[in-house]
Amino acid sequence: MTTAPTPVPAPAAADPSGGPGAPGTATAPPTARPRAGRRPRGGAWLATVPLLAFFLVGFGLPAVAILTGAFTVSSDAETGAGSFTTANLTDSVQGAYWTALLSSLKLSALTALIGTVLGVPVAQAVLTSRFRLLREAVLTASGVLANFGGLPLAFAFVATLGNAGELTKLFHLTDHGWSLYSFTGLTVTYLYFLVPLMVLTITPALEGLRLQWREAARNNRATTLQYWRYVALPVLFPSLLGGFVLLFGSAFAAYATAAAMVGATVPLISRQIADALSGNVLVGQGNLALALSLDMIVVAALVMAVYLPLQRRSARWLS
């Protein structure tokens, strides 16, 4: 007696929808996806150690020395022992030192404002020029002139606009009340490197102005003045203010040009620090010089506190 074979059920037809639960459809095992924003592990941060070490040695240690010395008065000339005091900071904001600080702030603000007003049209004219060679030449020259200062700049202006300078004699500027060794002369000298610096600073922001914005304003019958007033300038305002702050800081920190050209004719905080360190006025005023340096650091910190947020905000238009 034979036994009939057991019938084998036919495979179910595959679901045409191809769903994961359809019979006869092979489901691939899920693969692990990399997490978004996951940073690679390793010692990549070690590459920043030399930079951090340089910053600590070059900036950190002098800053600590200035901070401690500004609040110290030497009580023993042989051992160098000192005691805590606030007299140095009090003296640094009084009398001739306060006058020098205000003069430095006034000179820096005025030159930064003029440099901003003059630099923006120059940068716009260069960008809209049809001559590529002219644009490259102006930007290259701006990069050179923005870093041209110190004794060479002072010598160039003395030879050109000094009392016996070529342009002074040619146009008889002395008869019209011109003097290079004054606040006005120092302002003109500072503009020589501040205007090119503003051109370099504002050029990327001007390039970020999209052509569609100008076309949209033109389609709405807006004039060129209205476009700049209601569209371009509000967009450029963070960059303009940031450039002004950068020019202010550059003018405030400049020393060699003013020292070589005007000396003590124009009171500046940087000159007061040099006189206190060298003992030209009073001997043993090193701690007072550190207090004056601390005043400059405070001003520079306030400038950077304004500049960095503006720079981050204006960077959105450059992407």
C-alpha positions as a Markdown table, in Angstrom:
| # | Residue | x | y | z |
|---|---|---|---|---|
| 1 | Met | 0.0 | 0.0 | 0.0 |
| 2 | Thr | 1.5 | 3.3 | -1.1 |
| 3 | Thr | 1.0 | 6.6 | 0.5 |
| 4 | Ala | 0.1 | 9.7 | -1.6 |
| 5 | Pro | 2.6 | 12.5 | -1.5 |
| 6 | Thr | 1.7 | 15.4 | 0.6 |
| 7 | Pro | 0.9 | 18.4 | -1.7 |
| 8 | Val | 3.2 | 21.4 | -1.4 |
| 9 | Pro | 1.4 | 24.7 | -1.2 |
| 10 | Ala | 2.2 | 27.0 | -4.1 |
| 11 | Pro | 4.0 | 30.2 | -3.3 |
| 12 | Ala | 1.8 | 33.2 | -2.8 |
| 13 | Ala | 1.8 | 35.8 | -5.5 |
| 14 | Ala | 3.8 | 38.8 | -4.8 |
| 15 | Asp | 2.0 | 41.9 | -3.9 |
| 16 | Pro | 2.3 | 44.3 | -6.8 |
| 17 | Ser | 2.6 | 47.2 | -4.4 |
| 18 | Gly | 5.9 | 45.9 | -3.2 |
| 19 | Gly | 5.2 | 46.7 | 0.4 |
| 20 | Pro | 7.5 | 45.4 | 3.1 |
| 21 | Gly | 4.9 | 43.0 | 4.4 |
| 22 | Ala | 4.0 | 41.5 | 1.1 |
| 23 | Pro | 4.6 | 37.7 | 0.8 |
| 24 | Gly | 7.5 | 36.6 | -1.3 |
| 25 | Thr | 9.3 | 39.9 | -0.9 |
| 26 | Ala | 12.8 | 39.8 | 0.6 |
| 27 | Thr | 13.2 | 42.5 | 3.2 |
| 28 | Ala | 16.8 | 43.9 | 3.5 |
| 29 | Pro | 18.1 | 44.4 | 7.0 |
| 30 | Pro | 18.1 | 48.0 | 8.0 |
| 31 | Thr | 21.4 | 49.7 | 7.7 |
| 32 | Ala | 22.7 | 52.1 | 10.3 |
| 33 | Arg | 22.6 | 55.7 | 9.1 |
| 34 | Pro | 25.3 | 58.1 | 10.2 |
| 35 | Arg | 24.2 | 60.7 | 12.6 |
| 36 | Ala | 23.9 | 64.2 | 11.2 |
| 37 | Gly | 26.4 | 66.6 | 12.6 |
| 38 | Arg | 28.5 | 63.9 | 14.2 |
| 39 | Arg | 32.1 | 65.0 | 14.4 |
| 40 | Pro | 34.9 | 62.6 | 13.7 |
| 41 | Arg | 36.8 | 61.4 | 16.7 |
| 42 | Gly | 40.5 | 61.7 | 17.0 |
| 43 | Gly | 43.1 | 64.2 | 17.9 |
| 44 | Ala | 42.3 | 66.8 | 15.3 |
| 45 | Trp | 42.1 | 69.5 | 18.0 |
| 46 | Leu | 45.9 | 69.0 | 18.6 |
| 47 | Ala | 46.5 | 71.1 | 15.5 |
| 48 | Thr | 45.3 | 74.2 | 17.4 |
| 49 | Val | 47.8 | 73.7 | 20.2 |
| 50 | Pro | 50.6 | 75.7 | 18.6 |
| 51 | Leu | 48.2 | 78.6 | 17.9 |
| 52 | Leu | 46.9 | 78.5 | 21.5 |
| 53 | Ala | 50.4 | 78.4 | 22.8 |
| 54 | Phe | 51.5 | 81.4 | 20.7 |
| 55 | Phe | 48.4 | 83.3 | 21.8 |
| 56 | Leu | 49.1 | 82.5 | 25.4 |
| 57 | Val | 52.8 | 83.6 | 25.2 |
| 58 | Gly | 52.3 | 86.6 | 22.9 |
| 59 | Phe | 49.1 | 88.0 | 24.3 |
| 60 | Gly | 48.1 | 86.3 | 27.5 |
| 61 | Leu | 51.3 | 86.9 | 29.5 |
| 62 | Pro | 51.7 | 90.6 | 28.5 |
| 63 | Ala | 48.0 | 91.2 | 29.3 |
| 64 | Val | 48.5 | 89.6 | 32.8 |
| 65 | Ala | 51.6 | 91.7 | 33.3 |
| 66 | Ile | 49.8 | 94.9 | 32.3 |
| 67 | Leu | 46.8 | 94.1 | 34.5 |
| 68 | Thr | 48.9 | 93.4 | 37.6 |
| 69 | Gly | 51.3 | 96.3 | 37.0 |
| 70 | Ala | 48.4 | 98.8 | 36.6 |
| 71 | Phe | 47.2 | 98.0 | 40.1 |
| 72 | Thr | 50.7 | 98.0 | 41.7 |
| 73 | Val | 52.9 | 100.6 | 43.1 |
| 74 | Ser | 56.6 | 99.8 | 43.7 |
| 75 | Ser | 57.6 | 100.3 | 47.3 |
| 76 | Asp | 61.2 | 99.0 | 47.1 |
| 77 | Ala | 63.4 | 99.8 | 44.2 |
| 78 | Glu | 65.9 | 97.1 | 44.9 |
| 79 | Thr | 63.7 | 94.1 | 45.5 |
| 80 | Gly | 60.8 | 95.2 | 43.2 |
| 81 | Ala | 58.2 | 94.6 | 45.9 |
| 82 | Gly | 55.0 | 96.5 | 45.5 |
| 83 | Ser | 51.6 | 97.0 | 47.0 |
| 84 | Phe | 48.1 | 97.1 | 45.6 |
| 85 | Thr | 46.8 | 100.5 | 44.6 |
| 86 | Thr | 44.3 | 102.2 | 42.3 |
| 87 | Ala | 46.2 | 105.4 | 42.1 |
| 88 | Asn | 47.7 | 104.6 | 38.7 |
| 89 | Leu | 44.3 | 104.2 | 37.1 |
| 90 | Thr | 43.0 | 107.3 | 38.8 |
| 91 | Asp | 46.0 | 109.3 | 37.4 |
| 92 | Ser | 45.6 | 107.9 | 33.9 |
| 93 | Val | 42.2 | 109.5 | 33.5 |
| 94 | Gln | 43.2 | 112.9 | 34.8 |
| 95 | Gly | 45.1 | 116.0 | 33.6 |
| 96 | Ala | 47.2 | 115.6 | 30.5 |
| 97 | Tyr | 46.6 | 111.9 | 30.3 |
| 98 | Trp | 42.9 | 112.4 | 30.0 |
| 99 | Thr | 43.4 | 115.1 | 27.4 |
| 100 | Ala | 45.6 | 112.7 | 25.4 |
| 101 | Leu | 43.0 | 109.9 | 25.6 |
| 102 | Leu | 40.2 | 112.2 | 24.4 |
| 103 | Ser | 42.4 | 113.5 | 21.6 |
| 104 | Ser | 43.1 | 109.9 | 20.5 |
| 105 | Leu | 39.4 | 109.1 | 20.6 |
| 106 | Lys | 38.6 | 112.2 | 18.6 |
| 107 | Leu | 41.3 | 111.6 | 16.0 |
| 108 | Ser | 40.3 | 107.9 | 15.6 |
| 109 | Ala | 36.5 | 108.6 | 15.3 |
| 110 | Leu | 37.0 | 111.5 | 12.8 |
| 111 | Thr | 39.4 | 109.6 | 10.5 |
| 112 | Ala | 37.3 | 106.4 | 10.7 |
| 113 | Leu | 34.2 | 108.4 | 9.7 |
| 114 | Ile | 35.9 | 110.1 | 6.8 |
| 115 | Gly | 37.5 | 106.9 | 5.7 |
| 116 | Thr | 34.2 | 105.1 | 5.7 |
| 117 | Val | 32.5 | 107.9 | 3.7 |
| 118 | Leu | 35.3 | 108.0 | 1.1 |
| 119 | Gly | 36.0 | 104.3 | 0.9 |
| 120 | Val | 32.5 | 103.1 | 0.0 |
| 121 | Pro | 32.1 | 105.1 | -3.2 |
| 122 | Val | 35.6 | 104.1 | -4.3 |
| 123 | Ala | 34.9 | 100.4 | -3.7 |
| 124 | Gln | 31.6 | 100.7 | -5.6 |
| 125 | Ala | 33.2 | 102.5 | -8.5 |
| 126 | Val | 35.8 | 99.8 | -8.8 |
| 127 | Leu | 33.3 | 97.0 | -8.7 |
| 128 | Thr | 31.1 | 98.5 | -11.3 |
| 129 | Ser | 34.0 | 99.2 | -13.6 |
| 130 | Arg | 34.1 | 97.3 | -16.9 |
| 131 | Phe | 37.9 | 97.1 | -16.8 |
| 132 | Arg | 39.0 | 94.1 | -14.9 |
| 133 | Leu | 42.6 | 95.2 | -14.9 |
| 134 | Leu | 41.6 | 98.5 | -13.1 |
| 135 | Arg | 39.7 | 96.5 | -10.4 |
| 136 | Glu | 42.6 | 94.2 | -9.7 |
| 137 | Ala | 45.1 | 97.1 | -9.7 |
| 138 | Val | 43.0 | 99.1 | -7.2 |
| 139 | Leu | 42.4 | 96.2 | -4.9 |
| 140 | Thr | 46.1 | 95.2 | -5.0 |
| 141 | Ala | 47.1 | 98.8 | -4.3 |
| 142 | Ser | 44.6 | 99.0 | -1.4 |
| 143 | Gly | 46.1 | 95.9 | 0.2 |
| 144 | Val | 49.6 | 97.5 | 0.0 |
| 145 | Leu | 48.6 | 101.0 | 1.2 |
| 146 | Ala | 46.4 | 99.6 | 4.0 |
| 147 | Asn | 49.6 | 98.2 | 5.6 |
| 148 | Phe | 51.8 | 101.2 | 4.7 |
| 149 | Gly | 52.5 | 103.2 | 7.8 |
| 150 | Gly | 55.1 | 104.1 | 10.4 |
| 151 | Leu | 58.3 | 106.0 | 9.6 |
| 152 | Pro | 58.1 | 105.5 | 5.8 |
| 153 | Leu | 54.6 | 107.1 | 5.7 |
| 154 | Ala | 55.7 | 110.0 | 7.9 |
| 155 | Phe | 58.7 | 110.6 | 5.7 |
| 156 | Ala | 56.6 | 110.5 | 2.6 |
| 157 | Phe | 54.2 | 113.1 | 3.9 |
| 158 | Val | 56.9 | 115.4 | 5.3 |
| 159 | Ala | 58.6 | 115.4 | 1.9 |
| 160 | Thr | 55.3 | 116.1 | 0.1 |
| 161 | Leu | 53.2 | 118.2 | 2.4 |
| 162 | Gly | 55.7 | 119.4 | 5.1 |
| 163 | Asn | 56.8 | 123.0 | 5.5 |
| 164 | Ala | 59.3 | 122.5 | 2.7 |
| 165 | Gly | 57.4 | 119.8 | 0.9 |
| 166 | Glu | 57.0 | 119.8 | -2.9 |
| 167 | Leu | 53.2 | 120.3 | -2.9 |
| 168 | Thr | 53.4 | 122.8 | -0.1 |
| 169 | Lys | 55.8 | 125.0 | -2.1 |
| 170 | Leu | 54.0 | 124.4 | -5.4 |
| 171 | Phe | 50.6 | 125.5 | -4.2 |
| 172 | His | 51.8 | 127.9 | -1.4 |
| 173 | Leu | 49.8 | 125.9 | 1.2 |
| 174 | Thr | 51.6 | 127.6 | 4.1 |
| 175 | Asp | 50.1 | 130.9 | 3.1 |
| 176 | His | 46.6 | 129.4 | 3.4 |
| 177 | Gly | 47.2 | 128.2 | 6.9 |
| 178 | Trp | 48.2 | 124.6 | 6.1 |
| 179 | Ser | 50.4 | 122.8 | 8.6 |
| 180 | Leu | 51.2 | 119.1 | 8.4 |
| 181 | Tyr | 52.3 | 119.0 | 12.0 |
| 182 | Ser | 48.8 | 119.6 | 13.4 |
| 183 | Phe | 45.6 | 117.7 | 14.1 |
| 184 | Thr | 44.4 | 118.3 | 10.6 |
| 185 | Gly | 47.7 | 117.2 | 9.0 |
| 186 | Leu | 47.7 | 114.0 | 11.1 |
| 187 | Thr | 44.1 | 113.4 | 10.0 |
| 188 | Val | 45.1 | 113.6 | 6.3 |
| 189 | Thr | 48.0 | 111.3 | 6.9 |
| 190 | Tyr | 45.9 | 108.6 | 8.6 |
| 191 | Leu | 43.4 | 108.7 | 5.7 |
| 192 | Tyr | 46.2 | 107.5 | 3.5 |
| 193 | Phe | 46.0 | 104.0 | 4.9 |
| 194 | Leu | 42.4 | 104.1 | 6.3 |
| 195 | Val | 40.6 | 104.7 | 3.0 |
| 196 | Pro | 42.3 | 101.6 | 1.3 |
| 197 | Leu | 41.5 | 99.6 | 4.4 |
| 198 | Met | 37.9 | 100.5 | 4.1 |
| 199 | Val | 37.9 | 99.6 | 0.4 |
| 200 | Leu | 39.2 | 96.1 | 1.3 |
| 201 | Thr | 36.6 | 95.8 | 4.1 |
| 202 | Ile | 33.5 | 96.9 | 2.2 |
| 203 | Thr | 34.2 | 95.2 | -1.2 |
| 204 | Pro | 32.9 | 91.7 | -0.2 |
| 205 | Ala | 29.7 | 93.3 | 1.2 |
| 206 | Leu | 29.2 | 95.2 | -2.0 |
| 207 | Glu | 29.7 | 92.1 | -4.0 |
| 208 | Gly | 27.0 | 90.5 | -1.9 |
| 209 | Leu | 24.3 | 92.9 | -3.2 |
| 210 | Arg | 22.3 | 90.8 | -5.6 |
| 211 | Leu | 21.4 | 92.0 | -9.0 |
| 212 | Gln | 17.8 | 90.8 | -8.5 |
| 213 | Trp | 17.3 | 93.4 | -5.8 |
| 214 | Arg | 18.3 | 96.3 | -8.1 |
| 215 | Glu | 16.0 | 94.9 | -10.9 |
| 216 | Ala | 13.1 | 94.5 | -8.5 |
| 217 | Ala | 13.5 | 98.1 | -7.3 |
| 218 | Arg | 13.7 | 99.3 | -10.9 |
| 219 | Asn | 10.6 | 97.3 | -11.9 |
| 220 | Asn | 8.8 | 99.2 | -9.0 |
| 221 | Arg | 9.9 | 102.5 | -10.5 |
| 222 | Ala | 12.4 | 103.2 | -7.8 |
| 223 | Thr | 15.2 | 105.6 | -8.5 |
| 224 | Thr | 18.9 | 104.9 | -7.9 |
| 225 | Leu | 18.8 | 107.1 | -4.7 |
| 226 | Gln | 15.7 | 105.2 | -3.4 |
| 227 | Tyr | 17.4 | 101.9 | -4.1 |
| 228 | Trp | 20.4 | 102.8 | -2.1 |
| 229 | Arg | 18.3 | 104.4 | 0.7 |
| 230 | Tyr | 15.7 | 101.6 | 1.2 |
| 231 | Val | 17.5 | 98.5 | -0.1 |
| 232 | Ala | 21.3 | 98.7 | -0.3 |
| 233 | Leu | 22.2 | 100.8 | 2.7 |
| 234 | Pro | 20.0 | 98.8 | 5.2 |
| 235 | Val | 21.7 | 95.6 | 3.9 |
| 236 | Leu | 25.1 | 97.2 | 4.1 |
| 237 | Phe | 24.6 | 98.9 | 7.4 |
| 238 | Pro | 26.2 | 96.1 | 9.6 |
| 239 | Ser | 29.2 | 96.0 | 7.2 |
| 240 | Leu | 29.5 | 99.8 | 7.2 |
| 241 | Leu | 29.4 | 100.0 | 11.0 |
| 242 | Gly | 31.8 | 97.1 | 11.3 |
| 243 | Gly | 34.2 | 98.8 | 8.9 |
| 244 | Phe | 34.0 | 102.0 | 10.8 |
| 245 | Val | 34.8 | 100.2 | 14.0 |
| 246 | Leu | 37.8 | 98.4 | 12.3 |
| 247 | Leu | 39.1 | 101.8 | 11.0 |
| 248 | Phe | 38.6 | 103.3 | 14.5 |
| 249 | Gly | 40.7 | 100.5 | 16.1 |
| 250 | Ser | 43.5 | 100.9 | 13.5 |
| 251 | Ala | 43.7 | 104.6 | 14.0 |
| 252 | Phe | 43.6 | 104.3 | 17.7 |
| 253 | Ala | 46.4 | 101.9 | 17.8 |
| 254 | Ala | 48.7 | 103.7 | 15.4 |
| 255 | Tyr | 51.8 | 105.1 | 17.0 |
| 256 | Ala | 54.9 | 105.3 | 14.8 |
| 257 | Thr | 53.5 | 107.7 | 12.2 |
| 258 | Ala | 52.3 | 110.2 | 14.7 |
| 259 | Ala | 55.4 | 109.9 | 16.9 |
| 260 | Ala | 57.7 | 110.6 | 13.9 |
| 261 | Met | 55.7 | 113.4 | 12.3 |
| 262 | Val | 54.0 | 115.5 | 15.0 |
| 263 | Gly | 55.8 | 114.4 | 18.2 |
| 264 | Ala | 54.2 | 116.0 | 21.2 |
| 265 | Thr | 52.4 | 118.7 | 19.1 |
| 266 | Val | 49.2 | 116.6 | 19.1 |
| 267 | Pro | 48.5 | 114.9 | 22.4 |
| 268 | Leu | 47.9 | 111.2 | 22.0 |
| 269 | Ile | 47.6 | 108.4 | 24.5 |
| 270 | Ser | 50.3 | 106.3 | 22.7 |
| 271 | Arg | 52.8 | 109.1 | 23.1 |
| 272 | Gln | 52.0 | 109.5 | 26.8 |
| 273 | Ile | 52.7 | 105.8 | 27.3 |
| 274 | Ala | 56.1 | 106.2 | 25.5 |
| 275 | Asp | 57.0 | 109.2 | 27.6 |
| 276 | Ala | 56.1 | 107.4 | 30.8 |
| 277 | Leu | 58.1 | 104.4 | 29.9 |
| 278 | Ser | 61.2 | 106.4 | 28.9 |
| 279 | Gly | 61.0 | 108.8 | 31.8 |
| 280 | Asn | 60.9 | 111.9 | 29.6 |
| 281 | Val | 58.6 | 113.6 | 32.1 |
| 282 | Leu | 58.9 | 111.8 | 35.4 |
| 283 | Val | 61.1 | 109.0 | 36.5 |
| 284 | Gly | 59.6 | 105.7 | 37.8 |
| 285 | Gln | 56.3 | 106.0 | 36.0 |
| 286 | Gly | 56.3 | 102.5 | 34.6 |
| 287 | Asn | 53.2 | 101.4 | 36.4 |
| 288 | Leu | 51.4 | 104.5 | 35.2 |
| 289 | Ala | 52.3 | 103.6 | 31.7 |
| 290 | Leu | 50.8 | 100.1 | 32.3 |
| 291 | Ala | 47.6 | 101.8 | 33.5 |
| 292 | Leu | 47.5 | 103.9 | 30.4 |
| 293 | Ser | 48.0 | 100.7 | 28.4 |
| 294 | Leu | 45.1 | 99.1 | 30.3 |
| 295 | Asp | 42.9 | 102.1 | 29.3 |
| 296 | Met | 43.8 | 101.4 | 25.6 |
| 297 | Ile | 43.0 | 97.7 | 26.1 |
| 298 | Val | 39.6 | 98.5 | 27.5 |
| 299 | Val | 38.8 | 100.8 | 24.5 |
| 300 | Ala | 40.1 | 98.0 | 22.1 |
| 301 | Ala | 37.9 | 95.4 | 23.9 |
| 302 | Leu | 34.8 | 97.6 | 23.5 |
| 303 | Val | 35.6 | 98.1 | 19.9 |
| 304 | Met | 35.9 | 94.3 | 19.3 |
| 305 | Ala | 32.8 | 93.7 | 21.3 |
| 306 | Val | 30.9 | 95.9 | 18.8 |
| 307 | Tyr | 32.8 | 94.7 | 15.7 |
| 308 | Leu | 32.4 | 90.9 | 16.1 |
| 309 | Pro | 28.6 | 90.7 | 16.3 |
| 310 | Leu | 28.3 | 93.1 | 13.3 |
| 311 | Gln | 30.8 | 91.0 | 11.3 |
| 312 | Arg | 28.8 | 87.8 | 12.0 |
| 313 | Arg | 25.5 | 89.6 | 11.0 |
| 314 | Ser | 26.9 | 91.0 | 7.8 |
| 315 | Ala | 28.4 | 87.6 | 6.9 |
| 316 | Arg | 24.9 | 86.3 | 6.2 |
| 317 | Trp | 24.7 | 88.4 | 3.1 |
| 318 | Leu | 28.0 | 87.1 | 1.7 |
| 319 | Ser | 26.9 | 83.5 | 1.5 |
